[in-house]
């Protein structure tokens, strides 16, 4: 399943809001348009009902993300969603859409690349017009890959990926299949050159519009899928090099703990090491928080308290570096009672971990 399809059924997460840690050095800020403290955020789909927004309040949250299909991603709809949220007493962190990330034209230098880049620049300008200061970007040419769904505790159905089975990539209504998704094998240098071509054009626009771009890891971070290297946002060193090329205070990371756990040793650094490195630079703008049954070559997404990783370590590291962006849950297993049950269950765990971390680090509530 595509990552954002989960959002249409209310992906959410929570973390108790708090001030920037007093007992540790806060992350550096460069014209950040938001205040200190982690932003509690719920993924609220494309057309939330009044009850959906009421649910956000019942969970004790103040922030929402919205996500639209590309055809609906107009300035008018951006303004409509923001107004609806604000009328319900909520703040909007992000409004995204399927068409402005994982663009094969951009990643692979296919026909239409410059047109897509101009569309992305306009998207950044539209975000400024409606007062949205953050967007997520991903640089995968052939989507997010999965194999048949498997079960985790419960049993509960969940997304899985098994390299031995190959799987398929999905994004924006397209399906990508082995052995070659685009007819040939691409070199790592091509992928790097295309990244530089894109980001050096859009970063100045992001700075001018005061919008921050958070880059999501490749999911899964397999070195190559369908002939396309995942060499940029598939390793720790790749992330560092990508940000160096961007050389912009407005280009950072959407740090997906789950994807980092998928990669395991292939990432070149564990999740906490990466959080401390990028967090100390103020380069983490948003966090996706989920646990995994194992790392590659075979993983199943699972409940936040049920995977191979101690998620409290990641939570405490975020508090220690003074992370001040948005944190959401990500890719919940299916629970009896519907998706809102999984949201509430995960939120309870996140808030408990956050409160413990804030207490240990010395953050004032």
C-alpha positions in Angstrom: 0.0 0.0 0.0 1.1 3.5 -0.6 2.3 5.4 2.4 -0.2 8.2 2.1 -3.1 6.0 1.5 -2.9 5.2 5.2 -3.3 9.0 5.8 -6.8 9.0 4.2 -7.9 6.7 7.0 -6.6 8.9 9.8 -3.0 8.3 10.5 -2.1 10.1 13.7 0.3 10.4 16.5 0.8 12.5 19.6 3.5 13.8 21.8 2.9 15.9 24.8 3.8 19.5 23.8 6.6 21.0 25.8 9.2 23.8 25.8 12.6 23.5 24.2 14.7 21.4 26.7 16.4 23.5 29.3 18.9 20.9 30.4 20.3 20.3 26.9 21.6 22.5 24.1 18.6 23.4 21.8 18.8 22.7 18.1 19.9 25.8 16.2 17.2 27.7 14.5 17.5 29.8 11.3 14.4 31.9 10.8 12.2 29.1 11.9 8.6 30.3 11.6 7.4 28.0 14.5 8.0 28.1 18.2 9.9 25.6 20.4 8.6 22.2 21.5 7.4 19.2 19.5 4.2 19.8 17.6 1.5 17.2 18.3 0.1 16.3 14.8 -2.6 14.1 13.3 -2.8 13.0 9.7 -6.3 14.0 8.9 -6.8 12.9 5.3 -8.1 15.0 2.4 -11.7 15.9 3.4 -12.2 15.6 7.2 -15.7 15.7 8.7 -16.6 17.8 11.7 -16.5 14.6 13.7 -13.0 13.9 12.4 -11.8 17.2 13.7 -13.6 16.7 16.9 -11.7 13.5 17.3 -8.5 15.5 17.1 -9.6 17.6 20.1 -10.6 14.5 22.0 -7.1 13.2 21.6 -5.8 16.4 23.0 -4.1 17.6 19.8 -3.7 21.0 18.3 -2.1 20.3 15.0 -3.2 18.4 11.8 -1.7 17.4 8.5 -3.7 17.2 5.3 -3.0 15.2 2.1 -4.7 15.5 -1.2 -4.6 13.7 -4.5 -2.7 15.7 -7.1 -5.8 16.7 -9.0 -7.3 18.3 -5.9 -4.1 20.1 -4.9 -5.2 23.6 -5.8 -4.7 26.9 -3.9 -8.4 27.0 -3.3 -8.4 23.6 -1.6 -5.4 24.5 0.4 -7.2 27.6 1.6 -10.4 25.7 2.3 -8.7 23.0 4.4 -6.7 25.6 6.4 -9.9 27.6 7.1 -11.8 24.5 8.1 -9.1 23.5 10.5 -8.8 26.9 12.0 -12.5 27.2 12.4 -12.3 24.0 14.5 -9.6 25.5 16.7 -6.7 23.6 15.1 -3.5 24.5 13.4 -2.2 23.1 10.1 1.4 21.9 9.9 1.4 20.5 6.4 -0.7 20.2 3.3 0.8 17.7 0.8 -0.2 15.8 -2.3 0.8 12.8 -4.3 2.1 14.7 -7.3 4.8 16.7 -5.7 7.1 13.9 -4.5 8.6 10.7 -5.9 8.5 12.4 -9.3 10.1 10.0 -11.8 10.6 12.9 -14.3 12.8 14.7 -11.7 14.6 11.7 -10.2 15.4 10.1 -13.6 15.6 13.2 -15.8 12.7 12.0 -18.0 10.7 14.2 -20.4 8.7 16.9 -18.5 11.3 17.4 -15.7 11.5 21.2 -15.9 7.7 21.4 -16.0 7.5 19.3 -12.8 10.1 21.5 -11.1 8.2 24.6 -12.0 5.0 23.1 -10.6 6.9 22.3 -7.4 8.1 25.9 -7.1 4.5 27.1 -7.5 3.5 24.6 -4.8 6.0 26.3 -2.4 4.6 29.7 -3.3 1.1 28.5 -2.7 2.1 27.2 0.7 3.4 30.6 1.6 0.2 32.2 0.4 -1.9 30.1 2.9 0.7 30.4 5.7 2.0 26.8 5.7 5.7 26.6 6.5 6.5 23.0 6.0 6.3 20.4 3.2 7.5 16.8 2.9 9.5 15.7 -0.2 10.6 12.2 -1.3 13.1 11.4 -4.1 12.1 7.8 -5.0 11.7 7.2 -8.7 9.6 4.0 -8.5 7.6 4.4 -5.3 7.3 2.6 -2.0 7.7 -1.2 -2.3 5.8 -3.9 -0.5 5.0 -7.6 -0.7 1.8 -9.2 0.4 0.5 -8.0 3.7 1.4 -10.2 6.7 0.3 -10.2 10.3 1.8 -8.9 13.5 0.5 -9.3 17.1 -3.1 -10.0 17.4 -3.0 -11.2 14.6 -3.3 -7.8 12.9 -2.7 -7.3 9.2 0.1 -4.9 8.3 2.4 -3.9 5.5 5.4 -6.1 4.8 8.4 -6.4 2.6 10.4 -9.5 1.8 13.3 -9.2 -0.6 13.1 -12.9 -1.4 9.6 -12.2 -2.9 10.6 -9.2 -4.9 7.4 -7.1 -4.4 6.1 -4.1 -6.3 6.5 -0.4 -6.0 3.4 1.9 -5.7 3.0 5.6 -6.1 0.5 8.1 -7.5 -1.7 5.4 -9.1 1.3 3.7 -10.8 2.7 0.2 -10.1 6.4 -0.6 -10.6 7.6 -4.1 -11.2 10.9 -6.0 -11.4 13.3 -6.5 -13.0 13.6 -3.0 -14.5 10.9 -0.4 -13.7 12.2 2.1 -16.3 13.8 -0.1 -19.0 17.4 0.1 -17.8 19.8 0.3 -14.9 20.6 3.8 -13.8 23.9 4.8 -12.2 24.3 6.4 -8.8 25.9 9.4 -10.4 22.8 10.0 -12.5 20.6 9.9 -9.4 22.9 12.4 -7.6 23.1 14.7 -10.6 19.3 14.8 -10.8 19.0 15.5 -7.1 21.4 18.5 -7.4 19.5 19.8 -10.5 16.3 19.7 -8.6 17.2 21.0 -5.2 19.5 23.8 -6.4 16.4 25.3 -8.2 13.8 24.8 -5.5 15.9 25.6 -2.4 16.1 29.4 -3.2 12.4 29.5 -3.7 11.8 27.7 -0.4 14.0 30.3 1.3 12.3 33.2 -0.4 8.8 31.9 0.5 9.9 30.9 4.1 8.8 27.3 3.6 10.9 24.3 4.9 11.3 21.1 3.0 11.7 17.8 4.9 13.2 15.0 2.8 11.8 11.5 3.6 14.0 8.3 3.4 13.7 5.8 0.6 11.2 3.2 1.7 12.4 0.5 1.8 16.1 1.6 1.8 17.3 -1.3 -0.4 20.5 -0.3 -2.4 18.7 -0.8 -5.7 15.1 -1.6 -6.7 14.0 -2.1 -10.3 17.3 -0.8 -11.7 17.1 2.4 -9.7 19.8 3.1 -7.0 18.5 4.3 -3.7 21.8 5.9 -2.9 20.7 9.3 -1.6 18.1 8.9 1.1 18.9 5.3 1.7 22.0 5.7 3.9 23.3 8.0 6.7 26.1 9.2 4.4 23.7 9.8 1.6 21.5 12.0 3.8 24.5 14.0 4.8 25.7 14.5 1.3 22.2 15.4 0.1 21.9 18.2 2.6 25.4 19.5 1.8 24.4 19.7 -1.8 21.3 21.6 -0.9 23.2 23.9 1.3 20.1 25.6 2.5 18.6 26.3 6.0 15.2 25.5 4.5 16.1 22.0 3.4 16.2 19.3 6.0 14.6 15.9 6.9 11.3 14.3 7.5 13.0 11.7 9.7 11.1 8.4 9.4 12.2 6.2 12.4 10.4 3.2 10.8 12.2 3.5 7.5 15.5 3.9 9.4 14.7 0.7 11.3 13.8 -1.1 8.0 17.3 -0.4 6.7 19.1 -1.5 9.9 22.8 -1.9 9.3 22.4 -0.9 5.6 21.8 2.7 6.8 25.3 3.0 8.2 24.1 4.4 11.5 21.4 3.6 13.9 18.3 5.8 14.4 19.5 7.4 17.6 22.9 8.3 16.1 21.2 9.8 13.1 18.7 11.8 15.3 21.5 13.2 17.4 23.6 14.1 14.3 20.9 15.8 12.3 18.9 17.1 15.3 22.0 18.9 16.6 22.1 20.8 13.2 18.4 21.7 13.4 17.8 19.7 10.3 14.9 17.5 11.5 11.6 19.2 10.6 9.2 16.3 11.0 9.3 12.8 12.4 7.4 9.6 11.5 7.3 7.3 14.4 6.7 3.5 13.9 8.3 0.2 14.9 9.3 -2.8 12.8 9.4 -6.6 13.4 13.0 -6.7 12.0 15.3 -5.0 9.5 15.9 -6.0 5.9 15.7 -8.4 4.1 12.2 -9.1 5.6 10.2 -6.8 7.8 6.6 -6.4 9.0 5.3 -3.1 10.3 4.1 -3.5 13.9 2.8 -1.7 16.9 5.0 0.9 18.5 5.5 -1.3 21.6 6.0 -4.5 19.7 9.0 -4.3 17.4 12.6 -5.1 17.6 13.6 -1.5 18.5 13.2 0.2 21.9 11.3 3.3 20.6 11.9 5.1 23.9 15.5 5.5 22.8 14.4 7.5 19.7 11.9 9.5 21.7 14.5 10.5 24.3 17.0 11.4 21.6 14.4 13.7 20.0 13.8 15.5 23.3 17.5 15.7 24.0 18.3 17.5 20.7 15.4 20.0 21.2 13.4 18.7 18.2 10.8 21.4 17.6 8.9 20.1 14.6 5.9 17.8 14.0 5.7 14.1 15.1 3.1 11.7 13.7 2.5 8.0 13.9 2.9 6.0 10.7 1.5 3.0 9.0 -0.6 1.4 11.8 -1.5 -2.3 11.7 -5.2 -2.9 11.4 -7.0 -3.1 14.7 -10.5 -4.3 15.4 -12.8 -1.3 15.8 -11.4 0.7 12.9 -8.4 3.0 12.3 -9.2 5.5 15.0 -8.6 2.7 17.6 -5.0 2.3 16.3 -4.5 6.1 16.4 -5.6 6.3 20.1 -3.6 3.2 21.1 -0.4 4.6 19.5 -1.0 8.0 20.9 -1.1 6.7 24.5 2.2 5.1 24.1 3.8 8.1 22.5 2.6 10.5 25.1 3.7 8.2 27.9 7.2 7.9 26.4 7.3 11.7 25.8 6.4 12.5 29.4 9.0 10.1 30.7 11.7 11.5 28.3 10.8 15.1 29.2 11.1 14.3 32.9 14.4 12.6 32.6 15.9 15.3 30.3 14.5 18.1 32.4 12.0 19.7 30.1 9.3 21.8 31.8 5.8 20.6 30.9 
